[in-house]
Amino acid sequence: MEKLSVQEEEAMQAVWQLGEGFIKDFLDVMPEPKPPYTTLASTIKNLERKEFLSAEKMGNSFRYKAAIKEEEYKKRFMSGFVSDYFENSYKDLVTFFAKNKKISASELKEIINLIENPKS
């Protein structure tokens, strides 16, 4: 799966938030500063071309919806990130955050609890 640009990820966040909609709907839920309508329209078309979105023609417009779930994208993105930056070691990833004080001992305990007691 192709990595998305920041602009594409922001557009996908709006799509995932709404489930489906028109470009104007996505623009309405995007954080400030909002991109120009034409920029978002181009980004949405690129996402459709990359098969992240599907489109349904409705009158003179298209209604878009995600072709990939947010959770699936996160899984694939994180796998690539850990592979590229941490030699495929999640332990090294957590160690990095612990050394840089980006994760607390209580958060690590929560993670350990999730590992030891996974929810089905």
MOPAC internal coordinates of N, CA, C and O (Angstrom, degrees):
PM7 1SCF
backbone

  N    0.0000 0     0.00 0     0.00 0    0    0    0
  C    1.4472 1     0.00 0     0.00 0    1    0    0
  C    1.5232 1   108.85 1     0.00 0    2    1    0
  O    1.2310 1   121.93 1   -42.98 1    3    2    1
  N    1.2885 1   113.90 1   137.02 1    3    2    1
  C    1.4514 1   121.81 1  -179.31 1    5    3    2
  C    1.5301 1   110.34 1   -72.95 1    6    5    3
  O    1.2310 1   120.68 1   -42.19 1    7    6    5
  N    1.3347 1   116.31 1   137.81 1    7    6    5
  C    1.4660 1   121.42 1   175.64 1    9    7    6
  C    1.5171 1   107.98 1   -72.29 1   10    9    7
  O    1.2310 1   121.04 1   -42.06 1   11   10    9
  N    1.3161 1   115.62 1   137.94 1   11   10    9
  C    1.4537 1   120.48 1   179.50 1   13   11   10
  C    1.5286 1   110.84 1   -87.81 1   14   13   11
  O    1.2310 1   121.04 1   -29.81 1   15   14   13
  N    1.3196 1   115.62 1   150.19 1   15   14   13
  C    1.4616 1   120.68 1   173.65 1   17   15   14
  C    1.5287 1   108.13 1   -73.24 1   18   17   15
  O    1.2310 1   120.32 1   -12.34 1   19   18   17
  N    1.3164 1   117.00 1   167.66 1   19   18   17
  C    1.4602 1   121.11 1   177.59 1   21   19   18
  C    1.5265 1   109.96 1   -58.26 1   22   21   19
  O    1.2310 1   120.49 1   136.42 1   23   22   21
  N    1.3097 1   116.67 1   -43.58 1   23   22   21
  C    1.4665 1   122.36 1   179.62 1   25   23   22
  C    1.5329 1   110.80 1   -61.35 1   26   25   23
  O    1.2310 1   120.51 1   137.33 1   27   26   25
  N    1.3321 1   116.63 1   -42.67 1   27   26   25
  C    1.4640 1   120.97 1   179.10 1   29   27   26
  C    1.5316 1   111.09 1   -67.78 1   30   29   27
  O    1.2310 1   120.40 1   140.58 1   31   30   29
  N    1.3343 1   116.84 1   -39.42 1   31   30   29
  C    1.4639 1   119.95 1   178.29 1   33   31   30
  C    1.5224 1   111.15 1   -64.14 1   34   33   31
  O    1.2310 1   120.15 1   140.04 1   35   34   33
  N    1.3218 1   117.32 1   -39.96 1   35   34   33
  C    1.4654 1   120.64 1   178.00 1   37   35   34
  C    1.5296 1   110.65 1   -62.62 1   38   37   35
  O    1.2310 1   120.62 1   138.65 1   39   38   37
  N    1.3195 1   116.43 1   -41.35 1   39   38   37
  C    1.4677 1   120.25 1   177.82 1   41   39   38
  C    1.5273 1   110.21 1   -64.95 1   42   41   39
  O    1.2310 1   120.19 1   137.12 1   43   42   41
  N    1.3219 1   117.24 1   -42.88 1   43   42   41
  C    1.4640 1   120.35 1   179.60 1   45   43   42
  C    1.5241 1   110.87 1   -64.85 1   46   45   43
  O    1.2310 1   119.93 1   144.32 1   47   46   45
  N    1.3287 1   117.74 1   -35.68 1   47   46   45
  C    1.4666 1   120.18 1   177.00 1   49   47   46
  C    1.5287 1   110.35 1   -58.99 1   50   49   47
  O    1.2310 1   120.89 1   138.27 1   51   50   49
  N    1.3288 1   115.91 1   -41.73 1   51   50   49
  C    1.4716 1   120.42 1   178.28 1   53   51   50
  C    1.5273 1   110.49 1   -64.98 1   54   53   51
  O    1.2310 1   120.22 1   138.45 1   55   54   53
  N    1.3266 1   117.19 1   -41.55 1   55   54   53
  C    1.4678 1   121.33 1   179.41 1   57   55   54
  C    1.5265 1   109.83 1   -64.14 1   58   57   55
  O    1.2310 1   120.39 1   132.55 1   59   58   57
  N    1.3354 1   116.87 1   -47.45 1   59   58   57
  C    1.4644 1   120.20 1   179.76 1   61   59   58
  C    1.5322 1   110.93 1   -62.16 1   62   61   59
  O    1.2310 1   120.35 1   143.43 1   63   62   61
  N    1.3168 1   116.94 1   -36.57 1   63   62   61
  C    1.4587 1   120.92 1   179.95 1   65   63   62
  C    1.5315 1   111.38 1   -63.46 1   66   65   63
  O    1.2310 1   120.87 1   137.52 1   67   66   65
  N    1.3290 1   115.93 1   -42.48 1   67   66   65
  C    1.4651 1   120.36 1  -177.00 1   69   67   66
  C    1.5292 1   113.89 1   -89.68 1   70   69   67
  O    1.2310 1   120.48 1   154.94 1   71   70   69
  N    1.3082 1   116.70 1   -25.06 1   71   70   69
  C    1.4649 1   119.98 1  -176.55 1   73   71   70
  C    1.5200 1   112.11 1    91.72 1   74   73   71
  O    1.2310 1   121.29 1   128.11 1   75   74   73
  N    1.3223 1   115.14 1   -51.89 1   75   74   73
  C    1.4677 1   120.66 1   174.59 1   77   75   74
  C    1.5216 1   107.62 1  -161.84 1   78   77   75
  O    1.2310 1   121.29 1   -19.16 1   79   78   77
  N    1.3231 1   115.14 1   160.84 1   79   78   77
  C    1.4578 1   118.08 1   178.14 1   81   79   78
  C    1.5134 1   112.16 1   167.09 1   82   81   79
  O    1.2310 1   122.32 1     6.74 1   83   82   81
  N    1.3093 1   113.16 1  -173.26 1   83   82   81
  C    1.4584 1   122.12 1   178.66 1   85   83   82
  C    1.5297 1   108.58 1  -100.18 1   86   85   83
  O    1.2310 1   120.75 1   -16.16 1   87   86   85
  N    1.3099 1   116.17 1   163.84 1   87   86   85
  C    1.4577 1   120.72 1  -176.89 1   89   87   86
  C    1.5309 1   111.10 1   -52.18 1   90   89   87
  O    1.2310 1   119.96 1   136.32 1   91   90   89
  N    1.3314 1   117.68 1   -43.68 1   91   90   89
  C    1.4603 1   120.71 1  -179.98 1   93   91   90
  C    1.5266 1   111.29 1   -60.78 1   94   93   91
  O    1.2310 1   120.03 1   141.98 1   95   94   93
  N    1.3270 1   117.54 1   -38.02 1   95   94   93
  C    1.4692 1   120.89 1   177.88 1   97   95   94
  C    1.5260 1   110.86 1   -61.11 1   98   97   95
  O    1.2310 1   120.97 1   136.19 1   99   98   97
  N    1.3266 1   115.74 1   -43.81 1   99   98   97
  C    1.4682 1   120.07 1  -179.56 1  101   99   98
  C    1.5295 1   110.12 1   -66.38 1  102  101   99
  O    1.2310 1   120.86 1   139.06 1  103  102  101
  N    1.3143 1   115.96 1   -40.94 1  103  102  101
  C    1.4635 1   121.04 1   179.21 1  105  103  102
  C    1.5315 1   110.18 1   -59.84 1  106  105  103
  O    1.2310 1   120.47 1   139.93 1  107  106  105
  N    1.3202 1   116.70 1   -40.07 1  107  106  105
  C    1.4665 1   121.56 1  -178.29 1  109  107  106
  C    1.5278 1   113.09 1   -61.41 1  110  109  107
  O    1.2310 1   119.71 1   147.26 1  111  110  109
  N    1.3395 1   118.16 1   -32.74 1  111  110  109
  C    1.4681 1   120.49 1  -176.71 1  113  111  110
  C    1.5274 1   113.62 1   -96.43 1  114  113  111
  O    1.2310 1   120.22 1   177.30 1  115  114  113
  N    1.3260 1   117.19 1    -2.70 1  115  114  113
  C    1.4595 1   119.98 1   180.00 1  117  115  114
  C    1.5243 1   110.04 1   -75.85 1  118  117  115
  O    1.2310 1   120.67 1   -33.06 1  119  118  117
  N    1.3368 1   116.32 1   146.94 1  119  118  117
  C    1.4667 1   119.75 1   179.51 1  121  119  118
  C    1.5251 1   111.58 1   -71.12 1  122  121  119
  O    1.2310 1   120.85 1   -20.27 1  123  122  121
  N    1.3120 1   115.99 1   159.73 1  123  122  121
  C    1.4691 1   121.57 1   174.87 1  125  123  122
  C    1.5191 1   108.64 1   -74.35 1  126  125  123
  O    1.2310 1   118.72 1   -31.29 1  127  126  125
  N    1.2886 1   120.05 1   148.71 1  127  126  125
  C    1.4622 1   126.64 1    -8.22 1  129  127  126
  C    1.5278 1   110.12 1   -75.43 1  130  129  127
  O    1.2310 1   120.52 1   -50.13 1  131  130  129
  N    1.3003 1   116.61 1   129.87 1  131  130  129
  C    1.4560 1   122.31 1  -179.50 1  133  131  130
  C    1.5299 1   109.72 1   -74.79 1  134  133  131
  O    1.2310 1   120.61 1   -36.66 1  135  134  133
  N    1.3231 1   116.44 1   143.34 1  135  134  133
  C    1.4611 1   118.38 1   176.23 1  137  135  134
  C    1.5309 1   109.73 1   -71.14 1  138  137  135
  O    1.2310 1   119.89 1   -21.62 1  139  138  137
  N    1.3206 1   117.81 1   158.38 1  139  138  137
  C    1.4667 1   119.30 1   172.66 1  141  139  138
  C    1.5386 1   109.40 1   -60.68 1  142  141  139
  O    1.2310 1   120.75 1   -29.56 1  143  142  141
  N    1.3236 1   116.18 1   150.44 1  143  142  141
  C    1.4644 1   122.16 1  -179.33 1  145  143  142
  C    1.5293 1   110.40 1   -52.20 1  146  145  143
  O    1.2310 1   120.24 1   133.94 1  147  146  145
  N    1.3472 1   117.15 1   -46.06 1  147  146  145
  C    1.4666 1   120.17 1  -176.15 1  149  147  146
  C    1.5317 1   111.52 1   -64.98 1  150  149  147
  O    1.2310 1   120.43 1   145.77 1  151  150  149
  N    1.3202 1   116.79 1   -34.23 1  151  150  149
  C    1.4678 1   120.69 1   178.01 1  153  151  150
  C    1.5248 1   109.86 1   -66.58 1  154  153  151
  O    1.2310 1   120.90 1   134.54 1  155  154  153
  N    1.3268 1   115.88 1   -45.46 1  155  154  153
  C    1.4618 1   119.45 1   178.59 1  157  155  154
  C    1.5292 1   110.46 1   -63.67 1  158  157  155
  O    1.2310 1   120.26 1   139.72 1  159  158  157
  N    1.3168 1   117.10 1   -40.28 1  159  158  157
  C    1.4754 1   120.71 1   178.69 1  161  159  158
  C    1.5288 1   110.45 1   -59.62 1  162  161  159
  O    1.2310 1   120.22 1   137.60 1  163  162  161
  N    1.3263 1   117.19 1   -42.40 1  163  162  161
  C    1.4711 1   121.00 1   177.95 1  165  163  162
  C    1.5238 1   110.93 1   -64.82 1  166  165  163
  O    1.2310 1   120.98 1   138.30 1  167  166  165
  N    1.3197 1   115.73 1   -41.70 1  167  166  165
  C    1.4689 1   120.51 1   179.50 1  169  167  166
  C    1.5237 1   110.26 1   -63.56 1  170  169  167
  O    1.2310 1   120.42 1   136.67 1  171  170  169
  N    1.3254 1   116.81 1   -43.33 1  171  170  169
  C    1.4684 1   121.40 1   179.10 1  173  171  170
  C    1.5264 1   110.29 1   -62.14 1  174  173  171
  O    1.2310 1   120.36 1   137.40 1  175  174  173
  N    1.3365 1   116.92 1   -42.60 1  175  174  173
  C    1.4754 1   120.60 1   178.22 1  177  175  174
  C    1.5297 1   110.64 1   -61.96 1  178  177  175
  O    1.2310 1   120.43 1   139.24 1  179  178  177
  N    1.3422 1   116.79 1   -40.76 1  179  178  177
  C    1.4652 1   120.46 1   177.63 1  181  179  178
  C    1.5263 1   110.92 1   -63.20 1  182  181  179
  O    1.2310 1   120.76 1   138.87 1  183  182  181
  N    1.3255 1   116.15 1   -41.13 1  183  182  181
  C    1.4655 1   120.04 1   178.35 1  185  183  182
  C    1.5262 1   111.55 1   -64.63 1  186  185  183
  O    1.2310 1   120.49 1   144.44 1  187  186  185
  N    1.3069 1   116.66 1   -35.56 1  187  186  185
  C    1.4654 1   120.40 1   175.66 1  189  187  186
  C    1.5378 1   109.66 1   -66.70 1  190  189  187
  O    1.2310 1   120.56 1   135.54 1  191  190  189
  N    1.3194 1   116.54 1   -44.46 1  191  190  189
  C    1.4631 1   120.86 1   179.08 1  193  191  190
  C    1.5302 1   111.17 1   -60.79 1  194  193  191
  O    1.2310 1   120.57 1   142.50 1  195  194  193
  N    1.3436 1   116.51 1   -37.50 1  195  194  193
  C    1.4648 1   121.44 1   179.06 1  197  195  194
  C    1.5246 1   112.42 1   -80.50 1  198  197  195
  O    1.2310 1   120.57 1  -179.27 1  199  198  197
  N    1.3434 1   116.52 1     0.73 1  199  198  197
  C    1.4613 1   124.55 1   177.19 1  201  199  198
  C    1.5286 1   113.59 1    69.06 1  202  201  199
  O    1.2310 1   120.43 1  -151.91 1  203  202  201
  N    1.3424 1   116.79 1    28.09 1  203  202  201
  C    1.4548 1   121.14 1   171.37 1  205  203  202
  C    1.5214 1   110.34 1   -86.90 1  206  205  203
  O    1.2310 1   120.34 1   157.13 1  207  206  205
  N    1.3346 1   116.95 1   -22.87 1  207  206  205
  C    1.4537 1   123.44 1  -179.93 1  209  207  206
  C    1.5210 1   109.95 1  -127.32 1  210  209  207
  O    1.2310 1   121.37 1   -27.25 1  211  210  209
  N    1.3234 1   114.99 1   152.75 1  211  210  209
  C    1.4618 1   120.06 1   169.50 1  213  211  210
  C    1.5235 1   106.58 1  -117.77 1  214  213  211
  O    1.2310 1   120.87 1   -26.68 1  215  214  213
  N    1.3173 1   115.94 1   153.32 1  215  214  213
  C    1.4651 1   121.00 1  -176.37 1  217  215  214
  C    1.5166 1   110.33 1  -125.30 1  218  217  215
  O    1.2310 1   121.48 1   -35.48 1  219  218  217
  N    1.3280 1   114.78 1   144.52 1  219  218  217
  C    1.4628 1   121.90 1   176.10 1  221  219  218
  C    1.5254 1   106.84 1  -127.05 1  222  221  219
  O    1.2310 1   120.81 1   -56.54 1  223  222  221
  N    1.3245 1   116.06 1   123.46 1  223  222  221
  C    1.4625 1   120.30 1  -179.83 1  225  223  222
  C    1.5170 1   109.56 1   -72.41 1  226  225  223
  O    1.2310 1   121.57 1   -51.21 1  227  226  225
  N    1.3278 1   114.60 1   128.79 1  227  226  225
  C    1.4659 1   121.42 1   178.35 1  229  227  226
  C    1.5250 1   107.36 1  -134.21 1  230  229  227
  O    1.2310 1   120.93 1   -78.94 1  231  230  229
  N    1.3204 1   115.83 1   101.06 1  231  230  229
  C    1.4603 1   119.93 1  -176.20 1  233  231  230
  C    1.5095 1   109.82 1    66.61 1  234  233  231
  O    1.2310 1   120.76 1    55.43 1  235  234  233
  N    1.3320 1   116.16 1  -124.57 1  235  234  233
  C    1.4662 1   121.16 1   179.21 1  237  235  234
  C    1.5222 1   112.83 1   -93.67 1  238  237  235
  O    1.2310 1   120.15 1  -177.79 1  239  238  237
  N    1.3261 1   117.32 1     2.21 1  239  238  237
  C    1.4655 1   121.81 1  -175.44 1  241  239  238
  C    1.5204 1   110.49 1  -121.21 1  242  241  239
  O    1.2310 1   122.03 1    -5.92 1  243  242  241
  N    1.3102 1   113.71 1   174.08 1  243  242  241
  C    1.4560 1   121.14 1   174.64 1  245  243  242
  C    1.5113 1   108.84 1  -120.19 1  246  245  243
  O    1.2310 1   121.00 1   -41.82 1  247  246  245
  N    1.3283 1   115.69 1   138.18 1  247  246  245
  C    1.4583 1   120.98 1   171.96 1  249  247  246
  C    1.5251 1   106.31 1  -102.38 1  250  249  247
  O    1.2310 1   121.01 1   -49.36 1  251  250  249
  N    1.3138 1   115.68 1   130.64 1  251  250  249
  C    1.4591 1   121.70 1  -175.66 1  253  251  250
  C    1.5155 1   110.63 1  -110.30 1  254  253  251
  O    1.2310 1   121.48 1   -30.23 1  255  254  253
  N    1.3254 1   114.77 1   149.77 1  255  254  253
  C    1.4610 1   120.32 1   171.32 1  257  255  254
  C    1.5192 1   108.01 1  -146.74 1  258  257  255
  O    1.2310 1   121.61 1   -21.91 1  259  258  257
  N    1.3173 1   114.52 1   158.09 1  259  258  257
  C    1.4663 1   120.31 1  -176.96 1  261  259  258
  C    1.5171 1   110.59 1   -67.16 1  262  261  259
  O    1.2310 1   121.07 1   -43.95 1  263  262  261
  N    1.3068 1   115.56 1   136.05 1  263  262  261
  C    1.4604 1   121.35 1   174.79 1  265  263  262
  C    1.5293 1   110.32 1   -95.91 1  266  265  263
  O    1.2310 1   120.94 1   171.51 1  267  266  265
  N    1.3317 1   115.81 1    -8.49 1  267  266  265
  C    1.4628 1   121.96 1   177.53 1  269  267  266
  C    1.5179 1   107.78 1  -134.55 1  270  269  267
  O    1.2310 1   120.38 1   -42.31 1  271  270  269
  N    1.3005 1   116.88 1   137.69 1  271  270  269
  C    1.4636 1   121.70 1  -179.99 1  273  271  270
  C    1.5215 1   109.82 1   -74.53 1  274  273  271
  O    1.2310 1   121.57 1   -29.69 1  275  274  273
  N    1.3139 1   114.59 1   150.31 1  275  274  273
  C    1.4666 1   120.63 1  -179.63 1  277  275  274
  C    1.5276 1   111.02 1   -57.73 1  278  277  275
  O    1.2310 1   120.39 1   137.19 1  279  278  277
  N    1.3126 1   116.85 1   -42.81 1  279  278  277
  C    1.4651 1   120.91 1  -178.91 1  281  279  278
  C    1.5314 1   111.37 1   -61.36 1  282  281  279
  O    1.2310 1   120.44 1   139.69 1  283  282  281
  N    1.3272 1   116.77 1   -40.31 1  283  282  281
  C    1.4716 1   120.96 1   179.08 1  285  283  282
  C    1.5307 1   110.55 1   -64.73 1  286  285  283
  O    1.2310 1   120.55 1   137.62 1  287  286  285
  N    1.3210 1   116.55 1   -42.38 1  287  286  285
  C    1.4665 1   119.52 1   178.23 1  289  287  286
  C    1.5269 1   110.24 1   -62.77 1  290  289  287
  O    1.2310 1   120.20 1   135.85 1  291  290  289
  N    1.3178 1   117.22 1   -44.15 1  291  290  289
  C    1.4660 1   120.81 1   179.47 1  293  291  290
  C    1.5243 1   110.87 1   -59.20 1  294  293  291
  O    1.2310 1   120.79 1   135.35 1  295  294  293
  N    1.3390 1   116.09 1   -44.65 1  295  294  293
  C    1.4689 1   119.87 1  -179.66 1  297  295  294
  C    1.5238 1   110.79 1   -59.47 1  298  297  295
  O    1.2310 1   120.81 1   131.78 1  299  298  297
  N    1.3259 1   116.06 1   -48.22 1  299  298  297
  C    1.4706 1   119.71 1  -177.64 1  301  299  298
  C    1.5224 1   111.37 1   -68.15 1  302  301  299
  O    1.2310 1   120.74 1   139.44 1  303  302  301
  N    1.3414 1   116.19 1   -40.56 1  303  302  301
  C    1.4617 1   120.01 1   179.44 1  305  303  302
  C    1.5209 1   110.35 1   -63.28 1  306  305  303
  O    1.2310 1   120.43 1   132.85 1  307  306  305
  N    1.3274 1   116.78 1   -47.15 1  307  306  305
  C    1.4654 1   119.84 1  -177.66 1  309  307  306
  C    1.5182 1   111.54 1   -65.87 1  310  309  307
  O    1.2310 1   119.89 1   142.83 1  311  310  309
  N    1.3095 1   117.81 1   -37.17 1  311  310  309
  C    1.4706 1   120.08 1   177.16 1  313  311  310
  C    1.5183 1   110.49 1   -60.74 1  314  313  311
  O    1.2310 1   120.57 1   135.60 1  315  314  313
  N    1.3235 1   116.51 1   -44.40 1  315  314  313
  C    1.4650 1   120.29 1   178.27 1  317  315  314
  C    1.5149 1   111.84 1   -66.95 1  318  317  315
  O    1.2310 1   120.04 1   140.06 1  319  318  317
  N    1.3152 1   117.52 1   -39.94 1  319  318  317
  C    1.4640 1   122.71 1   179.43 1  321  319  318
  C    1.5264 1   110.81 1   -62.16 1  322  321  319
  O    1.2310 1   120.72 1   131.57 1  323  322  321
  N    1.3346 1   116.22 1   -48.43 1  323  322  321
  C    1.4626 1   120.32 1  -179.55 1  325  323  322
  C    1.5245 1   110.08 1   -64.86 1  326  325  323
  O    1.2310 1   120.48 1   140.92 1  327  326  325
  N    1.3064 1   116.68 1   -39.08 1  327  326  325
  C    1.4665 1   120.87 1   177.93 1  329  327  326
  C    1.5269 1   111.21 1   -63.75 1  330  329  327
  O    1.2310 1   120.39 1   133.73 1  331  330  329
  N    1.3356 1   116.85 1   -46.27 1  331  330  329
  C    1.4600 1   121.48 1  -175.79 1  333  331  330
  C    1.5228 1   113.43 1   -71.65 1  334  333  331
  O    1.2310 1   119.95 1   142.18 1  335  334  333
  N    1.3265 1   117.70 1   -37.82 1  335  334  333
  C    1.4587 1   120.41 1  -170.87 1  337  335  334
  C    1.5267 1   114.95 1  -109.33 1  338  337  335
  O    1.2310 1   119.80 1   163.15 1  339  338  337
  N    1.3248 1   117.98 1   -16.85 1  339  338  337
  C    1.4609 1   120.49 1  -175.47 1  341  339  338
  C    1.5234 1   112.61 1  -131.31 1  342  341  339
  O    1.2310 1   120.50 1  -153.05 1  343  342  341
  N    1.3267 1   116.65 1    26.95 1  343  342  341
  C    1.4633 1   123.09 1   176.92 1  345  343  342
  C    1.5282 1   111.66 1    48.91 1  346  345  343
  O    1.2310 1   120.97 1  -140.27 1  347  346  345
  N    1.3353 1   115.74 1    39.73 1  347  346  345
  C    1.4597 1   123.70 1   176.70 1  349  347  346
  C    1.5298 1   112.99 1    64.75 1  350  349  347
  O    1.2310 1   120.28 1  -156.12 1  351  350  349
  N    1.3454 1   117.07 1    23.88 1  351  350  349
  C    1.4597 1   120.89 1  -178.94 1  353  351  350
  C    1.5275 1   110.53 1  -112.72 1  354  353  351
  O    1.2310 1   121.09 1   -68.66 1  355  354  353
  N    1.3314 1   115.52 1   111.34 1  355  354  353
  C    1.4624 1   119.60 1   175.97 1  357  355  354
  C    1.5252 1   110.30 1   -68.94 1  358  357  355
  O    1.2310 1   120.41 1   151.51 1  359  358  357
  N    1.3201 1   116.82 1   -28.49 1  359  358  357
  C    1.4651 1   120.86 1   175.45 1  361  359  358
  C    1.5312 1   109.53 1   -61.22 1  362  361  359
  O    1.2310 1   120.20 1   135.13 1  363  362  361
  N    1.3162 1   117.23 1   -44.87 1  363  362  361
  C    1.4631 1   120.54 1   178.29 1  365  363  362
  C    1.5272 1   111.19 1   -63.55 1  366  365  363
  O    1.2310 1   120.19 1   144.26 1  367  366  365
  N    1.3235 1   117.23 1   -35.74 1  367  366  365
  C    1.4593 1   121.68 1   177.51 1  369  367  366
  C    1.5277 1   110.27 1   -62.23 1  370  369  367
  O    1.2310 1   120.29 1   130.24 1  371  370  369
  N    1.3292 1   117.05 1   -49.76 1  371  370  369
  C    1.4651 1   121.00 1  -179.28 1  373  371  370
  C    1.5293 1   110.00 1   -65.61 1  374  373  371
  O    1.2310 1   120.21 1   140.66 1  375  374  373
  N    1.3271 1   117.21 1   -39.34 1  375  374  373
  C    1.4650 1   121.22 1   177.80 1  377  375  374
  C    1.5230 1   110.57 1   -60.88 1  378  377  375
  O    1.2310 1   120.42 1   138.24 1  379  378  377
  N    1.3083 1   116.81 1   -41.76 1  379  378  377
  C    1.4688 1   121.40 1   177.78 1  381  379  378
  C    1.5258 1   110.26 1   -57.32 1  382  381  379
  O    1.2310 1   120.35 1   131.66 1  383  382  381
  N    1.3271 1   116.93 1   -48.34 1  383  382  381
  C    1.4601 1   120.23 1  -179.03 1  385  383  382
  C    1.5288 1   111.53 1   -67.21 1  386  385  383
  O    1.2310 1   120.25 1   142.82 1  387  386  385
  N    1.3194 1   117.13 1   -37.18 1  387  386  385
  C    1.4624 1   120.21 1   179.24 1  389  387  386
  C    1.5291 1   110.62 1   -65.89 1  390  389  387
  O    1.2310 1   120.22 1   135.01 1  391  390  389
  N    1.3348 1   117.18 1   -44.99 1  391  390  389
  C    1.4720 1   121.01 1  -179.84 1  393  391  390
  C    1.5204 1   112.03 1   -64.05 1  394  393  391
  O    1.2310 1   120.44 1   147.47 1  395  394  393
  N    1.3244 1   116.77 1   -32.53 1  395  394  393
  C    1.4580 1   121.01 1  -178.86 1  397  395  394
  C    1.5292 1   112.54 1   -93.73 1  398  397  395
  O    1.2310 1   121.49 1  -165.70 1  399  398  397
  N    1.3452 1   114.76 1    14.30 1  399  398  397
  C    1.4751 1   121.84 1   177.05 1  401  399  398
  C    1.5246 1   112.84 1    53.18 1  402  401  399
  O    1.2310 1   120.93 1  -140.29 1  403  402  401
  N    1.3219 1   115.83 1    39.71 1  403  402  401
  C    1.4623 1   122.01 1   177.31 1  405  403  402
  C    1.5234 1   111.39 1  -100.77 1  406  405  403
  O    1.2310 1   120.95 1   176.66 1  407  406  405
  N    1.3429 1   115.79 1    -3.34 1  407  406  405
  C    1.4609 1   121.20 1   177.87 1  409  407  406
  C    1.5236 1   107.42 1  -142.36 1  410  409  407
  O    1.2310 1   120.99 1   -43.32 1  411  410  409
  N    1.3150 1   115.72 1   136.68 1  411  410  409
  C    1.4672 1   120.56 1  -176.78 1  413  411  410
  C    1.5302 1   110.62 1   -92.94 1  414  413  411
  O    1.2310 1   121.83 1   -12.77 1  415  414  413
  N    1.3362 1   114.11 1   167.23 1  415  414  413
  C    1.4630 1   120.12 1   177.45 1  417  415  414
  C    1.5285 1   110.27 1   -61.93 1  418  417  415
  O    1.2310 1   120.35 1   140.84 1  419  418  417
  N    1.3320 1   116.94 1   -39.16 1  419  418  417
  C    1.4713 1   118.67 1  -179.75 1  421  419  418
  C    1.5304 1   111.02 1   -66.98 1  422  421  419
  O    1.2310 1   120.26 1   143.87 1  423  422  421
  N    1.3318 1   117.11 1   -36.13 1  423  422  421
  C    1.4631 1   120.10 1   176.52 1  425  423  422
  C    1.5230 1   110.56 1   -66.25 1  426  425  423
  O    1.2310 1   120.45 1   140.73 1  427  426  425
  N    1.3406 1   116.74 1   -39.27 1  427  426  425
  C    1.4710 1   120.10 1   176.98 1  429  427  426
  C    1.5237 1   110.63 1   -63.66 1  430  429  427
  O    1.2310 1   120.53 1   141.65 1  431  430  429
  N    1.3244 1   116.60 1   -38.35 1  431  430  429
  C    1.4712 1   119.78 1   177.36 1  433  431  430
  C    1.5235 1   110.65 1   -63.40 1  434  433  431
  O    1.2310 1   120.48 1   140.58 1  435  434  433
  N    1.3314 1   116.69 1   -39.42 1  435  434  433
  C    1.4696 1   120.51 1   176.75 1  437  435  434
  C    1.5277 1   110.51 1   -61.70 1  438  437  435
  O    1.2310 1   120.70 1   137.94 1  439  438  437
  N    1.3295 1   116.26 1   -42.06 1  439  438  437
  C    1.4672 1   120.85 1   179.21 1  441  439  438
  C    1.5267 1   110.13 1   -63.25 1  442  441  439
  O    1.2310 1   120.70 1   135.28 1  443  442  441
  N    1.3276 1   116.27 1   -44.72 1  443  442  441
  C    1.4709 1   120.40 1   178.95 1  445  443  442
  C    1.5238 1   109.82 1   -60.91 1  446  445  443
  O    1.2310 1   120.64 1   138.60 1  447  446  445
  N    1.3231 1   116.38 1   -41.40 1  447  446  445
  C    1.4634 1   120.31 1   178.43 1  449  447  446
  C    1.5306 1   110.84 1   -62.02 1  450  449  447
  O    1.2310 1   120.31 1   138.51 1  451  450  449
  N    1.3266 1   117.01 1   -41.49 1  451  450  449
  C    1.4701 1   120.19 1   177.85 1  453  451  450
  C    1.5283 1   111.68 1   -63.80 1  454  453  451
  O    1.2310 1   120.60 1   143.04 1  455  454  453
  N    1.3265 1   116.46 1   -36.96 1  455  454  453
  C    1.4661 1   120.25 1   179.58 1  457  455  454
  C    1.5248 1   110.13 1   -69.75 1  458  457  455
  O    1.2310 1   120.76 1   136.34 1  459  458  457
  N    1.3294 1   116.16 1   -43.66 1  459  458  457
  C    1.4601 1   120.49 1  -177.13 1  461  459  458
  C    1.5392 1   113.10 1   -75.64 1  462  461  459
  O    1.2310 1   120.73 1   153.34 1  463  462  461
  N    1.3272 1   116.20 1   -26.66 1  463  462  461
  C    1.4698 1   121.08 1  -178.37 1  465  463  462
  C    1.5173 1   110.91 1  -129.98 1  466  465  463
  O    1.2310 1   120.17 1  -113.72 1  467  466  465
  N    1.3353 1   117.29 1    66.28 1  467  466  465
  C    1.4624 1   119.15 1  -178.67 1  469  467  466
  C    1.5290 1   111.36 1   -65.63 1  470  469  467
  O    1.2310 1   121.86 1   -37.96 1  471  470  469
  N    1.3194 1   114.04 1   142.04 1  471  470  469
  C    1.4693 1   118.65 1   176.62 1  473  471  470
  C    1.5179 1   108.70 1   -88.98 1  474  473  471
  O    1.2310 1   121.04 1   -45.38 1  475  474  473
  N    1.2952 1   115.62 1   134.62 1  475  474  473
  C    1.4645 1   120.19 1  -178.05 1  477  475  474
  C    1.4917 1   111.85 1   -73.33 1  478  477  475
  O    1.2310 1   120.10 1   180.00 1  479  478  477

